[in-house]
Amino acid sequence: MSKRIAFIGGGNMASAIIGGLIRHGYAPGQIDVVEPWAEARERLQKDFGLTAQAEANATLASADMVVWAVKPQTFKEAALQVRAHNTTALHLSVAAGIRSDSIAQWMGSERIIRSMPNTPALIGKGMTALFARPAVTATDKAWASEVIGTTGAFLWLTAEEQLDAVTAISGSGPAYMFYFMEAMTDAGEQMGLDRAQAYQLAVATFIGAGELARASTEPPETLRAKVTSKGGTTYAAITSMEESGIKAAFEKALFAARKRATELGNEFGSS
């Protein structure tokens, strides 16, 4: 709790982690943020009492951990600026696609942890996967677990390439859930419910099904079968979806997301 953490980028994901840290005992004075957008700096001041800097400067020299919460296309430029002020920190990246090899080259350090969180981290219900390079110590990993753990659940991976699959499944996953909620809400409205009612039903159903799955030891196909009586209403819906090829199309979409995650690393990473 006595160490200093610097965030490069002060957007939604950085704010989720900062909020979690403060809720778990970190003082605002232990946290530095570099954020070029004035509006985002004002929000950080309002929400957390932080005075963010517009650009990297000498205050970063005291950071024990640097959290990279920048867009992939700006990562390299930001890294070269930060390197001028700190070459000893543990680096924790939450940026999609950018591989640890690139970060290590840009920062001149092997103490790199890559992670892929998702937006429910904003309310402490996130799911994050992490990968550590060999130079990262057990103590480093424990601290990263503590930091990420303030935003929800997490798991450690043994192969960095698995992060692209994580990006496709849980990183982008909340958008898929919202997409299906949108469809359920639209259908409910067309069936005679008002939109607020339909949305309330859709949200509660996703929350309840998720909690049921988490509490159960049974696989999803078994849970689905238990509510799919042959000839019933659920059977009619599932049969319609199968005939429309929805499952195959959804799986194809996940592979498209993974492919794009790999492309981001190729486009914006270091050769």
Wavefront OBJ file of the C-alpha trace (Angstrom):
o trace
v 0.000 0.000 0.000
v 3.009 2.324 0.275
v 4.117 2.002 -3.356
v 3.418 4.532 -6.092
v 1.517 3.703 -9.273
v 1.534 5.789 -12.444
v -1.173 5.465 -15.088
v -0.391 6.356 -18.674
v -3.847 7.185 -19.952
v -6.771 8.224 -17.767
v -9.778 6.823 -19.616
v -12.449 4.365 -18.528
v -10.227 1.389 -17.778
v -7.669 3.469 -15.911
v -10.522 5.024 -13.931
v -11.880 1.573 -13.084
v -8.532 0.497 -11.641
v -7.941 3.818 -9.883
v -11.374 3.636 -8.293
v -10.703 0.076 -7.144
v -7.346 1.021 -5.673
v -8.804 3.921 -3.705
v -11.667 1.765 -2.421
v -9.091 -0.752 -1.196
v -6.915 1.704 0.678
v -4.622 3.431 -1.785
v -4.364 7.171 -1.239
v -4.826 9.542 -4.203
v -1.385 10.901 -3.407
v 0.159 7.543 -4.327
v -1.290 7.664 -7.837
v 0.032 9.659 -10.790
v -1.735 9.940 -14.138
v -0.563 11.173 -17.518
v -3.596 12.132 -19.619
v -3.377 14.542 -22.571
v -7.113 15.343 -22.733
v -8.170 18.219 -20.473
v -11.714 16.890 -20.071
v -10.413 13.545 -18.810
v -8.031 15.291 -16.392
v -10.925 17.321 -14.994
v -12.975 14.150 -14.496
v -10.099 12.469 -12.629
v -9.846 15.503 -10.358
v -13.588 15.501 -9.724
v -13.967 11.745 -9.203
v -10.774 10.881 -7.328
v -9.069 14.107 -6.271
v -6.160 13.408 -8.632
v -4.143 16.078 -10.399
v -3.269 14.460 -13.715
v -0.435 15.690 -15.907
v -0.823 16.480 -19.595
v 2.458 14.795 -20.512
v 5.159 12.561 -19.088
v 7.521 14.347 -16.729
v 10.003 13.796 -13.900
v 7.284 12.849 -11.392
v 7.173 9.440 -13.078
v 10.633 8.627 -11.734
v 9.105 7.659 -8.374
v 6.585 5.191 -9.822
v 7.026 1.575 -8.711
v 4.442 0.375 -11.241
v 3.382 1.884 -14.559
v -0.073 0.915 -15.801
v -0.464 1.310 -19.549
v -4.046 2.293 -20.380
v -3.480 3.849 -23.796
v -4.808 3.019 -27.248
v -2.625 0.597 -29.243
v -1.849 3.198 -31.890
v -0.382 5.640 -29.342
v 1.437 3.120 -27.140
v 4.897 3.355 -28.735
v 5.021 7.152 -28.690
v 3.889 7.241 -25.065
v 6.382 4.536 -24.069
v 9.358 6.381 -25.511
v 8.331 9.494 -23.573
v 7.946 7.606 -20.294
v 11.233 5.746 -20.730
v 13.079 9.057 -20.415
v 11.851 9.294 -16.817
v 11.576 5.733 -15.470
v 13.406 2.529 -16.419
v 12.948 0.554 -13.190
v 9.187 0.179 -12.716
v 7.051 -2.916 -13.116
v 4.902 -2.462 -16.224
v 1.277 -3.598 -16.372
v -0.430 -3.154 -19.731
v -4.194 -3.208 -20.244
v -3.869 -2.206 -23.917
v -5.343 -4.576 -26.501
v -3.025 -6.295 -28.948
v 0.357 -4.790 -28.038
v 2.680 -7.691 -27.219
v 5.105 -7.777 -24.344
v 8.078 -8.052 -26.737
v 7.225 -4.602 -28.085
v 6.751 -3.100 -24.637
v 10.042 -4.614 -23.443
v 11.872 -3.149 -26.423
v 10.331 0.299 -26.056
v 10.874 0.469 -22.287
v 14.211 -1.345 -22.048
v 12.765 -3.610 -19.354
v 11.721 -7.249 -19.043
v 9.407 -6.693 -16.063
v 6.296 -6.687 -18.226
v 2.816 -7.996 -17.460
v 0.122 -7.929 -20.123
v -3.533 -8.094 -19.189
v -6.942 -7.990 -20.814
v -9.714 -6.621 -18.584
v -13.281 -5.817 -19.547
v -15.657 -2.957 -18.846
v -17.545 -4.492 -15.876
v -14.342 -3.571 -14.036
v -15.966 -0.140 -13.786
v -18.308 -1.544 -11.105
v -15.897 -4.064 -9.581
v -17.324 -6.978 -11.600
v -14.597 -7.277 -14.218
v -12.861 -10.332 -15.587
v -9.169 -9.958 -16.385
v -6.585 -12.378 -17.744
v -2.861 -11.709 -17.204
v 0.423 -12.957 -18.639
v 3.872 -12.290 -17.129
v 7.242 -12.401 -18.848
v 9.896 -14.628 -17.206
v 11.639 -11.688 -15.502
v 8.504 -10.870 -13.508
v 8.968 -12.138 -9.947
v 6.418 -13.849 -7.722
v 6.271 -10.632 -5.696
v 5.556 -8.650 -8.864
v 2.766 -11.039 -9.800
v 1.258 -10.840 -6.337
v 1.176 -7.046 -6.531
v -0.360 -7.097 -10.013
v -2.975 -9.543 -8.723
v -3.736 -7.156 -5.871
v -4.108 -4.204 -8.251
v -6.281 -6.016 -10.795
v -8.201 -7.783 -8.043
v -9.679 -4.435 -6.998
v -11.732 -4.515 -10.227
v -13.118 -8.064 -9.995
v -11.988 -11.587 -10.863
v -8.759 -12.509 -12.674
v -6.755 -15.460 -13.942
v -3.139 -15.965 -15.005
v -2.221 -17.430 -18.399
v 0.889 -19.418 -19.288
v 1.059 -18.380 -22.970
v 0.855 -14.805 -24.201
v -0.922 -15.719 -27.444
v -3.913 -16.821 -25.341
v -4.592 -13.149 -24.619
v -5.959 -12.689 -28.141
v -8.565 -15.364 -27.398
v -9.316 -13.689 -24.061
v -9.818 -10.407 -25.914
v -12.348 -12.096 -28.176
v -14.254 -13.834 -25.388
v -14.264 -11.637 -22.292
v -12.521 -8.436 -23.381
v -15.087 -7.731 -26.102
v -17.680 -9.980 -24.481
v -19.766 -7.339 -22.664
v -20.677 -5.833 -26.032
v -22.075 -9.195 -27.152
v -24.240 -9.361 -24.051
v -25.518 -5.830 -24.657
v -26.193 -6.769 -28.290
v -28.431 -9.654 -27.228
v -30.099 -7.484 -24.569
v -30.841 -4.958 -27.308
v -32.447 -7.663 -29.469
v -34.512 -8.982 -26.552
v -35.648 -5.467 -25.694
v -36.643 -4.739 -29.307
v -38.585 -8.020 -29.533
v -40.293 -7.443 -26.203
v -41.435 -4.015 -27.324
v -42.777 -5.460 -30.570
v -44.694 -8.052 -28.510
v -46.551 -5.375 -26.546
v -44.323 -4.644 -23.529
v -43.108 -1.112 -23.065
v -39.400 -0.656 -23.692
v -38.483 -0.167 -20.043
v -40.251 -3.377 -19.073
v -38.586 -5.363 -21.856
v -35.168 -4.031 -20.931
v -35.681 -4.789 -17.243
v -36.598 -8.371 -18.123
v -33.599 -8.773 -20.449
v -31.062 -7.416 -17.949
v -32.432 -9.466 -15.058
v -32.387 -12.599 -17.199
v -28.709 -12.150 -18.120
v -27.748 -11.474 -14.513
v -29.723 -14.441 -13.228
v -28.445 -16.849 -15.866
v -24.869 -15.755 -15.212
v -25.210 -16.251 -11.478
v -26.834 -19.650 -12.027
v -23.963 -20.710 -14.289
v -21.402 -19.517 -11.751
v -23.112 -21.397 -8.935
v -23.447 -24.612 -10.940
v -20.885 -27.315 -11.697
v -22.776 -28.317 -14.840
v -21.663 -27.232 -18.341
v -23.748 -24.682 -20.263
v -25.217 -27.265 -22.625
v -26.687 -29.110 -19.619
v -28.059 -25.936 -18.085
v -29.646 -25.060 -21.424
v -31.162 -28.535 -21.806
v -32.805 -28.256 -18.385
v -34.974 -25.365 -19.582
v -35.568 -26.698 -23.093
v -38.475 -29.129 -22.906
v -39.155 -30.662 -26.298
v -42.186 -29.029 -27.859
v -42.105 -26.104 -25.442
v -41.507 -22.399 -25.895
v -37.764 -22.512 -25.241
v -37.438 -25.428 -27.657
v -39.172 -23.338 -30.326
v -36.741 -20.471 -29.784
v -33.600 -22.638 -29.713
v -34.740 -24.540 -32.801
v -35.293 -21.266 -34.644
v -31.823 -20.048 -33.679
v -30.227 -23.325 -34.760
v -32.026 -23.187 -38.109
v -30.773 -19.612 -38.572
v -27.175 -20.646 -37.841
v -26.839 -18.200 -34.958
v -24.375 -20.309 -32.971
v -22.039 -20.736 -35.941
v -22.298 -17.041 -36.782
v -21.533 -16.103 -33.191
v -18.487 -18.369 -33.092
v -17.317 -16.827 -36.376
v -17.640 -13.386 -34.787
v -15.408 -14.448 -31.876
v -12.722 -15.621 -34.289
v -12.980 -12.266 -36.088
v -12.355 -10.482 -32.798
v -9.331 -12.674 -32.054
v -7.953 -12.018 -35.535
v -8.287 -8.283 -35.034
v -6.485 -8.477 -31.682
v -3.577 -10.203 -33.431
v -3.623 -7.586 -36.199
v -3.383 -4.755 -33.656
v -0.157 -6.237 -32.336
v 1.216 -6.548 -35.857
v 0.167 -3.031 -36.876
v 1.218 -1.056 -33.828
v 3.865 -3.256 -32.205
v 7.594 -3.039 -32.719
v 9.209 -5.163 -35.394
l 1 2 3 4 5 6 7 8 9 10 11 12 13 14 15 16 17 18 19 20 21 22 23 24 25 26 27 28 29 30 31 32 33 34 35 36 37 38 39 40 41 42 43 44 45 46 47 48 49 50 51 52 53 54 55 56 57 58 59 60 61 62 63 64 65 66 67 68 69 70 71 72 73 74 75 76 77 78 79 80 81 82 83 84 85 86 87 88 89 90 91 92 93 94 95 96 97 98 99 100 101 102 103 104 105 106 107 108 109 110 111 112 113 114 115 116 117 118 119 120 121 122 123 124 125 126 127 128 129 130 131 132 133 134 135 136 137 138 139 140 141 142 143 144 145 146 147 148 149 150 151 152 153 154 155 156 157 158 159 160 161 162 163 164 165 166 167 168 169 170 171 172 173 174 175 176 177 178 179 180 181 182 183 184 185 186 187 188 189 190 191 192 193 194 195 196 197 198 199 200 201 202 203 204 205 206 207 208 209 210 211 212 213 214 215 216 217 218 219 220 221 222 223 224 225 226 227 228 229 230 231 232 233 234 235 236 237 238 239 240 241 242 243 244 245 246 247 248 249 250 251 252 253 254 255 256 257 258 259 260 261 262 263 264 265 266 267 268 269 270 271
